[in-house]
Amino acid sequence: MPTHPDPSECTATITLYGDVFASDFPDWILRHAKKLGLQGVVTPLNNCLQVTAIGPDIMLEALALGCSLGPASVMVEKMEYSTSQVA
């Protein structure tokens, strides 16, 4: 029997700008995503760090807030956040 996606699940894209390339930041993000019950991927780009995560919207918002604050090794200057329903 096919499974249907949970209607409360969303995909979020969190783009972080600033001094965000500390080597511990991607693992920090993924640990926090896991604690929130989210699946996530962190991709370094030329001038930013992009986080893609799937889970309940409220937990995605919590992850975005955590990412904006980050650990002491980073300084997030700007964050872009968008979500869409899981198809």
Secondary structure, DSSP 8 states (H G I E B T S, - for coil): ------TTEEEEEEEEEEE---TTHHHHHHHHHHHTT-EEEEEE-SS-EEEEEEEEHHHHHHHHHHHHH--TT-EEEEEEEEEEE--
